């Protein structure tokens, strides 16, 4: 595994003004905060990053802001998935010029749920992305949002045409393990990243060393502490921290949508992160108060 992709990678949230415009200072504030808490890299313009709520030009601008703020100090995986292969490649080439460590792409959205694309079309899509850039291309597996259910057999075919890694958000530990095994049979250096910090402890124990952790937007110190405890083989502490992570994720979803909860927690910490873009909504006052009280009980916030 490429050790650039080990550790905690927050899928960076997007910062908007109340009018729905990109809020550059908000992006920079969150990036600086997360870097100060010891994260190992960033996954940008993904699901937490509101990518499908933005135009291609906005996504390019977000990538430019984040790369400018990070200044090469940490690796950045830029999600470039779009509905068409052409638009995906346009974003991939742009990310490469900025210095991204890798690009990632989910299956072209909207039509997969209607079974419009067969396996051959999916494989060709990823082959063309991988051929268009010199940096690694990752498959971003998120069946809940894409409507596409990747199999280990199809992943092996993607690896054979140049896909070098994946972020798996299937929420299935068994499937994560199957993906890792199937890909490794084709490319022993394949990078398999867990798409949820809720499964970091078991994932680490089967050899997966990278985690794209949504919770790390709100509580980077918690995710980083869990990772460090695993590196130190401190199994008791890692058990305790993993249980806190699982409890925190439930609290963060108080409004019904976990990514939106990040904004509430960051603001409670004094971080000017901007707001969401509609139709997203931030947790309301009652939900935010519940989140605060429960986070205090877990020792994650102080009154």
N, C-alpha and C positions, 0 to 999 in steps of 0.2 A: 504494500500500500504506500502511495505517495504520502510522506509524513507532513506535507503542507496541509493536508486535509484532515489532520487529527485534531481532536479537541472540540470545543464548543463554538459553533457558528450560529449566532442569532440570525433568523430570517428577518432582516431589518424592517420595522414598520415604516410606513410612509407618513410624512408630515404635510398637512394641508392647513390653509387658513380657513377661517369661518366661511369665506366665500367659495371655498373649494379649489383655490389655487395652490400650487406647490409652495411650501414654506421652507425655504432653503435653510434658514437658521435652525429650524426645528430638526431637520436631518442632521445638521452638524452637531447640535447639542446632544442628540441621542448617540451618535457615533462616538463622540468624545467620552460620554459617560460609560458606554459599554467597553471601550478600549481601556478606560481607567479601572474597570473592574476585572480585567484580565481575560477577556474572551480571546479566542485563538484565530478568528477570522469572521467573515461576513458572507451571508447568502442574501443577495439583494434582488428586488423586483420580483419577489415570489408571491405566495398567497397572503402572508402577513403584510407584504409590501404593496398590496392593492394593485398589482400589475394590470389586471384586466379592467380596472377602473380608469386606466390612463391611456393616453394616446402613445403612439410609438415615439414621437418627439419628446413627450414628457418622460418616458422611460429612459431615453437617452440622457436627458438632463439630470435625472436622479442618479444615474450611473456616474455621470461626470462629477456631480457634487460629492458623492461618497468617495470616489477615487481621489479627488482633490483633498478631502479631509484626511483620509487614511494615509496618503502619500507613501504607499508601498510598504508600510510598517507591518501590515497583516495581509494575508491572501484574501481575495474577494472572488466568490463564485457569483456570476451574474446570470440570473434567470432570463432567458431570451425567448421563451415559448410564445408563439402566436398562432393564430388560426391557420395561417398559410406557411408553407415552407419558405417562400420568398421573404416574407416579413421576418421570420425567425432568423434567417441567414443575415439579413440586414442588421438586426440587433446583435447577432453574434460577432459580426465583423467589427461593429462599433465597440463592443466590449473588449475585443482583442486589442484594438488600438489604444484603449485606456490603460491596459496592463492587467486585465482580469486574469486570475490564475486558472480559471475554467469558466465555461458557460454551461448552463443547464437548460433543459427544455422539457415541458410536459407534452403529452400527446396533443396534437392540434385539437382545440376545444370545440364544442358545440356539436359537430357531426359524429364523433366516435360513439356517443350514446345511441345514435340512430343506425349504428353498424354500417356506416358509409365507407369506412376504410378497412380493407383486409390486412392481414399480417404483412404482405408484401409491400403495401403502400406505407405502412408504419416504418418498416425496416428501411425503405428507400428514403423516407423523410429524415431519419436520423443519420443515414449514410451521407446524405448531402450536407447536413449541418457539419458533421465531423470533417468532411472534405473541404469545407469552406474556411476553416480556421486551423491554426497550428497549435492552439492551446487545447487541453482536454475538453471533450464534450461529455456531459453527464445526462443521464435520463432521470427526469423528475417524475416519480411514480406517485400519483395522487388520484386514486380511483373515485373518491367521493366527489371531487370537483370536475374531473375530466370525463367521467362516465366510462372510462376504459379500464379494463381489468387485465393488467400485465401478467403474463405467466413466466415462470423461470425459463421455459423453453424458448419463448420469444426473446427474453432478455439475452440469452446466449447468442441468438442470431444478431442482436444489436451489437453485442460486444465484438462479434466477428467482423462487423463492418466499421468498427472504429470507436464505438462508445466506450469511454474509459472509466466511467464511474456512474453512480446513481445516488439520488436522495430518495429513500423509500418512505412514503407516508401512507402505507397501506394499513397501519395500525395493527398489523399481525406479526407477532414475533416469529412464529413458525415460517411464515412466508418470507420475512426478512432473511432468515437463515437459509432458506431455499434459494433465494436470489443470490446471496453471497456465494453459496456453493456452486450454483450453475455458472455464474460469471467467472469464478476463479478457475474453472475447468478450461475455459477458453483463454483467459488472460490472468495469470497469477498476480499481476500488479493491479487488478481492478480495484477501484475505490468504492466501497459500499458504505454509505453514510445513513445512520438511523435518522428518520424524520421526526422523531418525538423523544424528548428527554424523559418521558414517562417510561420508556423501555431502555434507557441508557445502561442500567446495571446489567441486565441479562445480555444486551447486545455486546457490551464490552467483554463479557465472559465467553463469547463465541468468536472473539477476535476483531470486532468492529470498533474502530477507534475514533470515528468522527460522528458528530451529532449536530443536526440542524435543529436547534432547540427554540421553539417559539417562546417558551417561558423565560428564556434568557433575555428577551427584550425588557421584561419587567423586573426580573430578579436574576441578573447575570451572576451575582455573587453566589447564589444557590446552585446554579448549574455548574459553574466553575468549581465550586467546592466539591460537588459530587464527582466531577471528573477527576479532580486531584486525589480524592480518596480512593478511587478505583485504580489510578496509577500507582498509588502507594500500597495497594492490596490491603487496605484497611476495610475489611468486609463489614465489620459492625457499623462503622461510621457511614459507609456507603449505603448500607441497608436503611439506616435511619434517615439519611438525606433523600434517598429515593422515595421513601414514604412521605416525606414533607413535600417533595415535588408533586407527587400524585394528588395530595390534598390541595396544594396551591392551584393546580390546574383546574380543579373543580370550582374553586373560588373565583378564579379569573374568568370563568365562563358564566358568571352570575347573570349577565344580560342575555345569555343564550348563544353568544358568539365570542369565543375565547380571544381572538386577535384584538377585538375592540377593548377588552379589559386591560390590555397593556397600557393604553393611554391614561387610564385612571390611576394605575399604580405608579407610572412615571411622574404624573402630576403630584401625587401624594408624596413623592420623593423630592419634589421641587425642580423637576426637569421640564423645561419648556419644550414640549414635543409637538406642538400644534394639535390638530384634531384630525378626525376621519373625513373621508369624502363620502357624501351621500350616494347611495342609499344606506351605507353603514350608519350606525349611531353609537355614540359612547354610552356606557352604562348611566342610567339616570341617578338622581340624588340618592334614592333609597337603595338602589343596587350598589352604588359606590360606598355608602356607609356600611353596608353589610360586608363588602370586600375588605374594607379597612379593618373592621373589628375582627374578622376571621384571620386576616394576615397578622394582626397583632397577637392573636392566640397562638399562631404558629411560630412567633418570634421573628417574623420577617419585617415587621414594621414596629415602631414605637409610637405611643400616643403623644 
